Amino acid sequence: NKFSFEELTTMLHEVEAVVNSRPLAPVHDAPHEQDALTPAHFLLGRRLTAFPSVNVEAIPGSARRDTTRRWLHRQQLLDRFWRRWRKEYLLQLRSAHRSAETRTNDLQNGDLVLVHEDKTPRLMRKTGRIETVQLGRDNHLRSCLVRLPSGVTLWRPVQLLYPLELASE
């Protein structure tokens, strides 16, 4: 269950890629605009969301089984990390954006958010801008209509939206 130095380094690089691919500036509404500015643009001049392909057939049989087993173990640990990231850091980030008087309605039209989707790979999570907010009968925010950079609009519950910038007060 221990990682080699190379495996640990690889896992940390994947985490770094996700963290450094988070937008620093708002996503543009026009489809012809470039990607949002991220820390990765300053480090490499591009996003960090592409992985090199590996030819699995080139690995011998027993080594392939061991490599596959270790890769699955690493994926499980990465999944645990991202669950904690989502449940701890992103929820803290959301809480940091709340003030005492606006706890129930912290997301507003025009806010930039990260959209969580279960079946989307971690590195490919989408950002979007809130177009419409929907309140429940209790006057608490329940869901939002989010416009993605591609122009697609989605209704998402607030539990699956993470604010990426502070709202201007």
KETOR-888264 format. One record per residue: residue number from 1; residue in three letters; x, y, z of N, C-alpha, C, O in turn. Coordinates in nm, 2 decimals, m for minus. Layout:
N
(NUM, 'ALA', (X, Y, Z), (X, Y, Z), (X, Y, Z), (X, Y, Z))
...
***
This chain:
169
(1, 'ASN', (0.08, m0.12, 0.00), (0.00, 0.00, 0.00), (0.08, 0.13, 0.00), (0.03, 0.24, 0.01))
(2, 'LYS', (0.21, 0.11, m0.01), (0.30, 0.23, m0.01), (0.32, 0.27, m0.15), (0.32, 0.19, m0.25))
(3, 'PHE', (0.34, 0.40, m0.17), (0.37, 0.46, m0.30), (0.52, 0.46, m0.32), (0.60, 0.49, m0.23))
(4, 'SER', (0.56, 0.44, m0.45), (0.70, 0.47, m0.48), (0.71, 0.62, m0.49), (0.61, 0.69, m0.50))
(5, 'PHE', (0.83, 0.68, m0.50), (0.85, 0.82, m0.51), (0.79, 0.87, m0.64), (0.72, 0.97, m0.65))
(6, 'GLU', (0.80, 0.79, m0.75), (0.75, 0.83, m0.88), (0.60, 0.83, m0.88), (0.54, 0.92, m0.94))
(7, 'GLU', (0.54, 0.73, m0.81), (0.39, 0.73, m0.80), (0.33, 0.85, m0.72), (0.24, 0.91, m0.76))
(8, 'LEU', (0.40, 0.88, m0.61), (0.36, 0.99, m0.53), (0.37, 1.12, m0.61), (0.29, 1.21, m0.60))
(9, 'THR', (0.48, 1.14, m0.68), (0.51, 1.26, m0.76), (0.40, 1.27, m0.87), (0.35, 1.38, m0.89))
(10, 'THR', (0.37, 1.16, m0.93), (0.26, 1.16, m1.04), (0.13, 1.20, m0.98), (0.06, 1.29, m1.04))
(11, 'MET', (0.09, 1.15, m0.86), (m0.03, 1.18, m0.80), (m0.04, 1.33, m0.76), (m0.14, 1.40, m0.78))
(12, 'LEU', (0.07, 1.38, m0.71), (0.08, 1.52, m0.67), (0.07, 1.61, m0.79), (0.02, 1.72, m0.78))
(13, 'HIS', (0.13, 1.57, m0.90), (0.12, 1.65, m1.03), (m0.02, 1.65, m1.08), (m0.06, 1.76, m1.13))
(14, 'GLU', (m0.09, 1.55, m1.06), (m0.24, 1.55, m1.11), (m0.32, 1.64, m1.02), (m0.40, 1.72, m1.07))
(15, 'VAL', (m0.29, 1.64, m0.89), (m0.36, 1.73, m0.80), (m0.32, 1.88, m0.84), (m0.41, 1.97, m0.84))
(16, 'GLU', (m0.19, 1.90, m0.86), (m0.15, 2.03, m0.90), (m0.21, 2.08, m1.03), (m0.25, 2.20, m1.04))
(17, 'ALA', (m0.23, 1.99, m1.12), (m0.29, 2.03, m1.25), (m0.43, 2.08, m1.23), (m0.48, 2.17, m1.29))
(18, 'VAL', (m0.51, 2.01, m1.14), (m0.65, 2.05, m1.12), (m0.65, 2.19, m1.05), (m0.72, 2.28, m1.08))
(19, 'VAL', (m0.57, 2.20, m0.94), (m0.56, 2.33, m0.87), (m0.52, 2.44, m0.95), (m0.58, 2.55, m0.95))
(20, 'ASN', (m0.42, 2.42, m1.04), (m0.37, 2.53, m1.12), (m0.45, 2.55, m1.25), (m0.42, 2.64, m1.32))
(21, 'SER', (m0.55, 2.47, m1.27), (m0.64, 2.49, m1.38), (m0.77, 2.57, m1.35), (m0.85, 2.59, m1.43))
(22, 'ARG', (m0.78, 2.61, m1.22), (m0.89, 2.69, m1.17), (m0.88, 2.83, m1.23), (m0.77, 2.89, m1.22))
(23, 'PRO', (m0.99, 2.89, m1.28), (m0.98, 3.02, m1.34), (m0.95, 3.13, m1.24), (m1.00, 3.13, m1.13))
(24, 'LEU', (m0.87, 3.22, m1.28), (m0.84, 3.34, m1.20), (m0.93, 3.46, m1.24), (m0.95, 3.55, m1.16))
(25, 'ALA', (m0.97, 3.46, m1.36), (m1.06, 3.56, m1.41), (m1.19, 3.50, m1.46), (m1.20, 3.38, m1.48))
(26, 'PRO', (m1.29, 3.59, m1.48), (m1.42, 3.53, m1.53), (m1.41, 3.47, m1.66), (m1.33, 3.50, m1.74))
(27, 'VAL', (m1.50, 3.37, m1.68), (m1.51, 3.30, m1.81), (m1.58, 3.39, m1.90), (m1.69, 3.45, m1.87))
(28, 'HIS', (m1.54, 3.41, m2.03), (m1.60, 3.49, m2.12), (m1.73, 3.43, m2.18), (m1.73, 3.30, m2.19))
(29, 'ASP', (m1.83, 3.51, m2.21), (m1.95, 3.45, m2.26), (m1.94, 3.42, m2.41), (m2.01, 3.33, m2.45))
(30, 'ALA', (m1.86, 3.49, m2.48), (m1.85, 3.47, m2.62), (m1.77, 3.34, m2.65), (m1.66, 3.32, m2.60))
(31, 'PRO', (m1.83, 3.25, m2.74), (m1.76, 3.12, m2.76), (m1.63, 3.13, m2.83), (m1.54, 3.04, m2.82))
(32, 'HIS', (m1.60, 3.24, m2.90), (m1.47, 3.26, m2.97), (m1.36, 3.31, m2.88), (m1.25, 3.32, m2.93))
(33, 'GLU', (m1.39, 3.35, m2.76), (m1.29, 3.40, m2.67), (m1.20, 3.28, m2.62), (m1.24, 3.16, m2.63))
(34, 'GLN', (m1.08, 3.32, m2.57), (m0.99, 3.22, m2.52), (m1.04, 3.16, m2.39), (m1.13, 3.21, m2.33))
(35, 'ASP', (m0.97, 3.06, m2.34), (m1.00, 3.00, m2.21), (m0.98, 3.10, m2.10), (m0.90, 3.20, m2.12))
(36, 'ALA', (m1.04, 3.08, m1.99), (m1.02, 3.17, m1.87), (m0.87, 3.16, m1.83), (m0.81, 3.06, m1.84))
(37, 'LEU', (m0.82, 3.27, m1.78), (m0.69, 3.28, m1.73), (m0.67, 3.19, m1.60), (m0.75, 3.21, m1.51))
(38, 'THR', (m0.57, 3.10, m1.60), (m0.55, 3.02, m1.48), (m0.40, 3.03, m1.44), (m0.32, 3.08, m1.51))
(39, 'PRO', (m0.37, 2.98, m1.31), (m0.23, 2.99, m1.27), (m0.14, 2.91, m1.37), (m0.02, 2.94, m1.39))
(40, 'ALA', (m0.20, 2.80, m1.43), (m0.12, 2.72, m1.53), (m0.07, 2.80, m1.65), (0.03, 2.78, m1.70))
(41, 'HIS', (m0.15, 2.90, m1.69), (m0.11, 2.99, m1.80), (0.02, 3.06, m1.77), (0.10, 3.08, m1.85))
(42, 'PHE', (0.04, 3.10, m1.64), (0.16, 3.17, m1.60), (0.28, 3.07, m1.59), (0.39, 3.11, m1.61))
(43, 'LEU', (0.25, 2.95, m1.55), (0.35, 2.85, m1.53), (0.40, 2.79, m1.66), (0.52, 2.77, m1.69))
(44, 'LEU', (0.30, 2.75, m1.75), (0.33, 2.68, m1.87), (0.28, 2.75, m2.00), (0.32, 2.71, m2.11))
(45, 'GLY', (0.20, 2.85, m1.98), (0.14, 2.91, m2.10), (0.02, 2.84, m2.16), (m0.03, 2.87, m2.27))
(46, 'ARG', (m0.03, 2.74, m2.09), (m0.15, 2.66, m2.13), (m0.21, 2.60, m2.01), (m0.16, 2.60, m1.90))
(47, 'ARG', (m0.33, 2.53, m2.03), (m0.40, 2.46, m1.92), (m0.32, 2.33, m1.90), (m0.25, 2.28, m1.98))
(48, 'LEU', (m0.34, 2.27, m1.78), (m0.28, 2.15, m1.74), (m0.37, 2.03, m1.74), (m0.36, 1.95, m1.65))
(49, 'THR', (m0.47, 2.02, m1.83), (m0.57, 1.92, m1.82), (m0.55, 1.80, m1.91), (m0.64, 1.72, m1.92))
(50, 'ALA', (m0.44, 1.79, m1.98), (m0.42, 1.68, m2.08), (m0.32, 1.59, m2.02), (m0.21, 1.63, m1.98))
(51, 'PHE', (m0.34, 1.46, m2.03), (m0.25, 1.36, m1.99), (m0.19, 1.29, m2.11), (m0.26, 1.27, m2.21))
(52, 'PRO', (m0.06, 1.25, m2.10), (0.00, 1.17, m2.21), (m0.06, 1.03, m2.22), (m0.11, 0.98, m2.12))
(53, 'SER', (m0.07, 0.98, m2.34), (m0.13, 0.84, m2.36), (m0.02, 0.74, m2.33), (0.10, 0.77, m2.35))
(54, 'VAL', (m0.06, 0.62, m2.28), (0.04, 0.52, m2.25), (0.00, 0.39, m2.33), (m0.12, 0.36, m2.34))
(55, 'ASN', (0.10, 0.33, m2.39), (0.08, 0.21, m2.46), (0.08, 0.09, m2.37), (0.19, 0.04, m2.33))
(56, 'VAL', (m0.03, 0.04, m2.32), (m0.04, m0.07, m2.22), (0.02, m0.20, m2.28), (0.07, m0.28, m2.21))
(57, 'GLU', (0.00, m0.22, m2.41), (0.04, m0.34, m2.48), (0.20, m0.36, m2.47), (0.24, m0.47, m2.48))
(58, 'ALA', (0.27, m0.25, m2.45), (0.42, m0.26, m2.45), (0.47, m0.31, m2.31), (0.59, m0.34, m2.30))
(59, 'ILE', (0.38, m0.32, m2.21), (0.42, m0.37, m2.08), (0.40, m0.52, m2.08), (0.30, m0.57, m2.11))
(60, 'PRO', (0.50, m0.60, m2.03), (0.49, m0.75, m2.02), (0.37, m0.79, m1.93), (0.33, m0.71, m1.84))
(61, 'GLY', (0.32, m0.91, m1.94), (0.20, m0.96, m1.87), (0.20, m0.94, m1.72), (0.11, m0.88, m1.67))
(62, 'SER', (0.30, m1.00, m1.65), (0.30, m0.99, m1.50), (0.32, m0.84, m1.46), (0.26, m0.80, m1.36))
(63, 'ALA', (0.41, m0.77, m1.53), (0.43, m0.63, m1.50), (0.30, m0.55, m1.52), (0.27, m0.45, m1.45))
(64, 'ARG', (0.23, m0.59, m1.63), (0.11, m0.52, m1.66), (0.00, m0.53, m1.55), (m0.06, m0.44, m1.51))
(65, 'ARG', (m0.01, m0.66, m1.50), (m0.10, m0.68, m1.39), (m0.07, m0.60, m1.27), (m0.15, m0.54, m1.20))
(66, 'ASP', (0.06, m0.60, m1.23), (0.11, m0.52, m1.12), (0.09, m0.37, m1.14), (0.05, m0.30, m1.05))
(67, 'THR', (0.12, m0.33, m1.26), (0.10, m0.19, m1.30), (m0.05, m0.15, m1.29), (m0.08, m0.04, m1.24))
(68, 'THR', (m0.13, m0.24, m1.34), (m0.28, m0.21, m1.33), (m0.33, m0.21, m1.19), (m0.40, m0.12, m1.15))
(69, 'ARG', (m0.28, m0.30, m1.11), (m0.32, m0.30, m0.96), (m0.27, m0.18, m0.89), (m0.35, m0.12, m0.82))
(70, 'ARG', (m0.15, m0.14, m0.92), (m0.10, m0.01, m0.85), (m0.17, 0.11, m0.90), (m0.20, 0.20, m0.83))
(71, 'TRP', (m0.21, 0.11, m1.03), (m0.28, 0.22, m1.09), (m0.42, 0.23, m1.03), (m0.46, 0.34, m0.99))
(72, 'LEU', (m0.49, 0.12, m1.01), (m0.62, 0.12, m0.95), (m0.61, 0.17, m0.80), (m0.70, 0.24, m0.76))
(73, 'HIS', (m0.51, 0.12, m0.73), (m0.49, 0.17, m0.59), (m0.47, 0.32, m0.59), (m0.52, 0.39, m0.51))
(74, 'ARG', (m0.39, 0.37, m0.68), (m0.36, 0.51, m0.69), (m0.49, 0.59, m0.72), (m0.51, 0.70, m0.67))
(75, 'GLN', (m0.57, 0.53, m0.81), (m0.70, 0.60, m0.85), (m0.79, 0.61, m0.73), (m0.86, 0.70, m0.71))
(76, 'GLN', (m0.79, 0.50, m0.65), (m0.87, 0.50, m0.52), (m0.83, 0.61, m0.43), (m0.91, 0.68, m0.37))
(77, 'LEU', (m0.70, 0.62, m0.41), (m0.64, 0.73, m0.33), (m0.67, 0.87, m0.38), (m0.71, 0.96, m0.31))
(78, 'LEU', (m0.66, 0.88, m0.51), (m0.70, 1.01, m0.57), (m0.84, 1.04, m0.56), (m0.88, 1.15, m0.53))
(79, 'ASP', (m0.93, 0.94, m0.57), (m1.07, 0.96, m0.55), (m1.10, 1.00, m0.41), (m1.18, 1.09, m0.38))
(80, 'ARG', (m1.03, 0.94, m0.31), (m1.05, 0.98, m0.17), (m1.01, 1.13, m0.15), (m1.07, 1.21, m0.09))
(81, 'PHE', (m0.89, 1.17, m0.21), (m0.84, 1.30, m0.21), (m0.95, 1.40, m0.26), (m0.98, 1.50, m0.20))
(82, 'TRP', (m1.00, 1.37, m0.38), (m1.10, 1.46, m0.44), (m1.23, 1.47, m0.37), (m1.29, 1.57, m0.37))
(83, 'ARG', (m1.27, 1.36, m0.30), (m1.39, 1.36, m0.22), (m1.37, 1.46, m0.10), (m1.45, 1.54, m0.07))
(84, 'ARG', (m1.25, 1.45, m0.04), (m1.22, 1.54, 0.07), (m1.20, 1.68, 0.02), (m1.25, 1.77, 0.09))
(85, 'TRP', (m1.14, 1.70, m0.10), (m1.13, 1.83, m0.16), (m1.27, 1.89, m0.17), (m1.29, 2.01, m0.14))
(86, 'ARG', (m1.36, 1.82, m0.23), (m1.49, 1.87, m0.26), (m1.57, 1.89, m0.13), (m1.63, 2.00, m0.11))
(87, 'LYS', (m1.56, 1.80, m0.04), (m1.64, 1.81, 0.09), (m1.58, 1.91, 0.19), (m1.65, 1.97, 0.27))
(88, 'GLU', (m1.45, 1.92, 0.19), (m1.39, 2.01, 0.29), (m1.35, 2.15, 0.22), (m1.40, 2.25, 0.27))
(89, 'TYR', (m1.26, 2.15, 0.13), (m1.21, 2.28, 0.08), (m1.32, 2.35, 0.00), (m1.34, 2.47, 0.03))
(90, 'LEU', (m1.39, 2.29, m0.09), (m1.48, 2.37, m0.17), (m1.60, 2.41, m0.09), (m1.66, 2.52, m0.11))
(91, 'LEU', (m1.64, 2.33, 0.01), (m1.75, 2.38, 0.10), (m1.70, 2.49, 0.19), (m1.78, 2.58, 0.22))
(92, 'GLN', (m1.57, 2.49, 0.23), (m1.52, 2.60, 0.31), (m1.51, 2.72, 0.22), (m1.54, 2.83, 0.27))
(93, 'LEU', (m1.47, 2.70, 0.10), (m1.47, 2.82, 0.00), (m1.61, 2.88, m0.01), (m1.62, 3.00, m0.01))
(94, 'ARG', (m1.71, 2.79, m0.02), (m1.84, 2.84, m0.03), (m1.88, 2.92, 0.10), (m1.94, 3.03, 0.09))
(95, 'SER', (m1.84, 2.86, 0.21), (m1.88, 2.93, 0.34), (m1.80, 3.06, 0.35), (m1.86, 3.15, 0.41))
(96, 'ALA', (m1.68, 3.07, 0.30), (m1.61, 3.19, 0.31), (m1.67, 3.31, 0.23), (m1.66, 3.42, 0.27))
(97, 'HIS', (m1.75, 3.27, 0.13), (m1.82, 3.37, 0.05), (m1.95, 3.42, 0.12), (m2.01, 3.52, 0.08))
(98, 'ARG', (m1.99, 3.35, 0.22), (m2.12, 3.39, 0.29), (m2.09, 3.49, 0.40), (m1.99, 3.49, 0.46))
(99, 'SER', (m2.19, 3.58, 0.41), (m2.19, 3.67, 0.53), (m2.31, 3.64, 0.61), (m2.40, 3.57, 0.57))
(100, 'ALA', (m2.32, 3.70, 0.73), (m2.42, 3.66, 0.82), (m2.56, 3.69, 0.76), (m2.66, 3.62, 0.78))
(101, 'GLU', (m2.58, 3.81, 0.69), (m2.71, 3.84, 0.64), (m2.74, 3.78, 0.51), (m2.86, 3.78, 0.47))
(102, 'THR', (m2.65, 3.72, 0.44), (m2.68, 3.66, 0.31), (m2.65, 3.51, 0.30), (m2.62, 3.46, 0.20))
(103, 'ARG', (m2.66, 3.45, 0.42), (m2.63, 3.30, 0.42), (m2.72, 3.22, 0.33), (m2.68, 3.12, 0.27))
(104, 'THR', (m2.85, 3.26, 0.32), (m2.94, 3.18, 0.24), (m2.93, 3.20, 0.09), (m2.96, 3.12, 0.01))
(105, 'ASN', (m2.89, 3.32, 0.05), (m2.89, 3.36, m0.09), (m2.75, 3.41, m0.13), (m2.73, 3.52, m0.18))
(106, 'ASP', (m2.65, 3.32, m0.12), (m2.51, 3.37, m0.15), (m2.48, 3.37, m0.29), (m2.39, 3.44, m0.33))
(107, 'LEU', (m2.54, 3.29, m0.38), (m2.52, 3.29, m0.52), (m2.61, 3.39, m0.59), (m2.73, 3.40, m0.55))
(108, 'GLN', (m2.56, 3.46, m0.68), (m2.63, 3.57, m0.75), (m2.62, 3.55, m0.90), (m2.52, 3.49, m0.95))
(109, 'ASN', (m2.70, 3.62, m0.98), (m2.69, 3.63, m1.12), (m2.55, 3.69, m1.15), (m2.51, 3.78, m1.10))
(110, 'GLY', (m2.48, 3.62, m1.25), (m2.35, 3.67, m1.29), (m2.23, 3.61, m1.22), (m2.12, 3.63, m1.26))
(111, 'ASP', (m2.26, 3.54, m1.11), (m2.14, 3.48, m1.04), (m2.08, 3.36, m1.12), (m2.15, 3.29, m1.19))
(112, 'LEU', (m1.95, 3.35, m1.11), (m1.87, 3.25, m1.17), (m1.87, 3.13, m1.08), (m1.83, 3.14, m0.96))
(113, 'VAL', (m1.90, 3.01, m1.13), (m1.91, 2.89, m1.04), (m1.84, 2.77, m1.11), (m1.83, 2.76, m1.23))
(114, 'LEU', (m1.80, 2.67, m1.03), (m1.75, 2.55, m1.08), (m1.87, 2.45, m1.06), (m1.93, 2.44, m0.96))
(115, 'VAL', (m1.90, 2.38, m1.17), (m2.01, 2.29, m1.18), (m1.97, 2.14, m1.15), (m1.89, 2.09, m1.23))
(116, 'HIS', (m2.01, 2.08, m1.04), (m1.98, 1.95, m1.01), (m2.07, 1.85, m1.09), (m2.19, 1.87, m1.09))
(117, 'GLU', (m2.01, 1.75, m1.15), (m2.09, 1.64, m1.22), (m2.02, 1.51, m1.19), (m1.89, 1.50, m1.21))
(118, 'ASP', (m2.09, 1.41, m1.14), (m2.03, 1.29, m1.09), (m1.96, 1.21, m1.20), (m1.85, 1.16, m1.18))
(119, 'LYS', (m2.01, 1.21, m1.32), (m1.95, 1.13, m1.43), (m1.84, 1.20, m1.51), (m1.79, 1.15, m1.61))
(120, 'THR', (m1.81, 1.33, m1.47), (m1.71, 1.40, m1.54), (m1.58, 1.39, m1.47), (m1.57, 1.40, m1.35))
(121, 'PRO', (m1.47, 1.36, m1.55), (m1.34, 1.34, m1.48), (m1.30, 1.47, m1.41), (m1.34, 1.58, m1.45))
(122, 'ARG', (m1.23, 1.46, m1.30), (m1.19, 1.57, m1.22), (m1.13, 1.69, m1.29), (m1.16, 1.80, m1.27))
(123, 'LEU', (m1.04, 1.65, m1.39), (m0.97, 1.76, m1.46), (m1.06, 1.83, m1.56), (m1.02, 1.93, m1.62))
(124, 'MET', (m1.18, 1.78, m1.59), (m1.26, 1.83, m1.69), (m1.39, 1.90, m1.64), (m1.49, 1.92, m1.71))
(125, 'ARG', (m1.39, 1.93, m1.51), (m1.51, 2.00, m1.45), (m1.53, 2.13, m1.52), (m1.43, 2.20, m1.55))
(126, 'LYS', (m1.65, 2.17, m1.54), (m1.68, 2.29, m1.62), (m1.70, 2.41, m1.52), (m1.75, 2.39, m1.41))
(127, 'THR', (m1.67, 2.52, m1.58), (m1.71, 2.65, m1.51), (m1.82, 2.71, m1.58), (m1.85, 2.68, m1.70))
(128, 'GLY', (m1.89, 2.80, m1.52), (m2.01, 2.86, m1.58), (m2.05, 2.99, m1.51), (m1.99, 3.02, m1.40))
(129, 'ARG', (m2.14, 3.06, m1.56), (m2.19, 3.18, m1.50), (m2.34, 3.17, m1.48), (m2.41, 3.12, m1.56))
(130, 'ILE', (m2.38, 3.21, m1.35), (m2.52, 3.19, m1.31), (m2.60, 3.30, m1.39), (m2.57, 3.41, m1.39))
(131, 'GLU', (m2.71, 3.25, m1.45), (m2.80, 3.34, m1.53), (m2.93, 3.36, m1.45), (m2.98, 3.47, m1.45))
(132, 'THR', (m2.98, 3.26, m1.38), (m3.10, 3.27, m1.30), (m3.09, 3.19, m1.18), (m3.03, 3.08, m1.17))
(133, 'VAL', (m3.14, 3.25, m1.07), (m3.15, 3.18, m0.94), (m3.29, 3.14, m0.91), (m3.38, 3.22, m0.94))
(134, 'GLN', (m3.32, 3.03, m0.85), (m3.45, 2.99, m0.82), (m3.46, 2.96, m0.67), (m3.39, 2.89, m0.61))
(135, 'LEU', (m3.56, 3.03, m0.60), (m3.58, 3.02, m0.46), (m3.69, 2.92, m0.44), (m3.78, 2.90, m0.52))
(136, 'GLY', (m3.68, 2.85, m0.32), (m3.78, 2.76, m0.28), (m3.90, 2.83, m0.21), (m3.90, 2.95, m0.20))
(137, 'ARG', (m4.00, 2.75, m0.16), (m4.11, 2.81, m0.09), (m4.07, 2.88, 0.03), (m4.13, 2.98, 0.08))
(138, 'ASP', (m3.96, 2.84, 0.09), (m3.91, 2.90, 0.22), (m3.82, 3.02, 0.19), (m3.76, 3.07, 0.28))
(139, 'ASN', (m3.81, 3.06, 0.06), (m3.73, 3.18, 0.02), (m3.58, 3.16, 0.03), (m3.50, 3.25, 0.04))
(140, 'HIS', (m3.54, 3.03, 0.03), (m3.40, 3.00, 0.03), (m3.36, 2.96, m0.11), (m3.44, 2.90, m0.18))
(141, 'LEU', (m3.24, 2.99, m0.15), (m3.19, 2.95, m0.28), (m3.18, 2.80, m0.29), (m3.12, 2.73, m0.21))
(142, 'ARG', (m3.24, 2.75, m0.40), (m3.24, 2.60, m0.42), (m3.17, 2.56, m0.55), (m3.10, 2.46, m0.54))
(143, 'SER', (m3.18, 2.63, m0.66), (m3.11, 2.59, m0.78), (m3.08, 2.71, m0.87), (m3.13, 2.82, m0.84))
(144, 'CYS', (m3.00, 2.69, m0.97), (m2.95, 2.80, m1.05), (m2.95, 2.75, m1.20), (m2.92, 2.63, m1.22))
(145, 'LEU', (m2.97, 2.84, m1.29), (m2.95, 2.82, m1.43), (m2.81, 2.87, m1.46), (m2.78, 2.99, m1.44))
(146, 'VAL', (m2.72, 2.78, m1.51), (m2.58, 2.81, m1.53), (m2.55, 2.81, m1.68), (m2.59, 2.71, m1.75))
(147, 'ARG', (m2.49, 2.91, m1.73), (m2.45, 2.91, m1.87), (m2.30, 2.87, m1.88), (m2.22, 2.94, m1.82))
(148, 'LEU', (m2.27, 2.77, m1.95), (m2.13, 2.72, m1.97), (m2.07, 2.80, m2.08), (m2.14, 2.86, m2.16))
(149, 'PRO', (m1.93, 2.80, m2.09), (m1.86, 2.88, m2.20), (m1.91, 2.83, m2.34), (m1.90, 2.91, m2.43))
(150, 'SER', (m1.95, 2.71, m2.35), (m2.00, 2.66, m2.48), (m2.13, 2.71, m2.52), (m2.17, 2.69, m2.63))
(151, 'GLY', (m2.20, 2.78, m2.43), (m2.33, 2.84, m2.46), (m2.45, 2.75, m2.40), (m2.56, 2.80, m2.40))
(152, 'VAL', (m2.42, 2.63, m2.36), (m2.52, 2.54, m2.31), (m2.56, 2.59, m2.17), (m2.48, 2.64, m2.09))
(153, 'THR', (m2.69, 2.58, m2.14), (m2.74, 2.62, m2.01), (m2.79, 2.50, m1.94), (m2.85, 2.41, m2.00))
(154, 'LEU', (m2.77, 2.49, m1.80), (m2.80, 2.38, m1.72), (m2.87, 2.43, m1.59), (m2.82, 2.53, m1.53))
(155, 'TRP', (m2.97, 2.36, m1.54), (m3.02, 2.38, m1.41), (m2.94, 2.29, m1.31), (m2.93, 2.17, m1.34))
(156, 'ARG', (m2.89, 2.34, m1.21), (m2.81, 2.27, m1.11), (m2.85, 2.31, m0.97), (m2.87, 2.43, m0.95))
(157, 'PRO', (m2.87, 2.22, m0.88), (m2.89, 2.25, m0.74), (m2.77, 2.33, m0.68), (m2.65, 2.30, m0.73))
(158, 'VAL', (m2.79, 2.41, m0.58), (m2.68, 2.49, m0.53), (m2.57, 2.40, m0.46), (m2.46, 2.44, m0.45))
(159, 'GLN', (m2.61, 2.28, m0.42), (m2.51, 2.19, m0.36), (m2.40, 2.15, m0.46), (m2.30, 2.10, m0.42))
(160, 'LEU', (m2.43, 2.16, m0.59), (m2.34, 2.11, m0.69), (m2.27, 2.23, m0.76), (m2.20, 2.22, m0.86))
(161, 'LEU', (m2.28, 2.35, m0.70), (m2.22, 2.47, m0.76), (m2.12, 2.53, m0.65), (m2.16, 2.55, m0.54))
(162, 'TYR', (m2.00, 2.56, m0.69), (m1.90, 2.61, m0.60), (m1.86, 2.75, m0.66), (m1.80, 2.76, m0.77))
(163, 'PRO', (m1.88, 2.86, m0.58), (m1.84, 2.99, m0.63), (m1.69, 3.00, m0.65), (m1.61, 2.95, m0.56))
(164, 'LEU', (m1.64, 3.06, m0.76), (m1.50, 3.08, m0.79), (m1.45, 3.22, m0.77), (m1.33, 3.24, m0.77))
(165, 'GLU', (m1.54, 3.31, m0.74), (m1.50, 3.45, m0.71), (m1.59, 3.52, m0.62), (m1.71, 3.47, m0.61))
(166, 'LEU', (m1.55, 3.62, m0.55), (m1.63, 3.69, m0.46), (m1.73, 3.78, m0.54), (m1.69, 3.84, m0.64))
(167, 'ALA', (m1.85, 3.78, m0.49), (m1.95, 3.87, m0.56), (m1.91, 4.02, m0.52), (m1.87, 4.05, m0.41))
(168, 'SER', (m1.93, 4.11, m0.62), (m1.90, 4.25, m0.59), (m2.01, 4.30, m0.51), (m2.13, 4.29, m0.54))
(169, 'GLU', (m1.98, 4.37, m0.40), (m2.07, 4.42, m0.30), (m2.10, 4.56, m0.33), (m2.18, 4.63, m0.26))
***
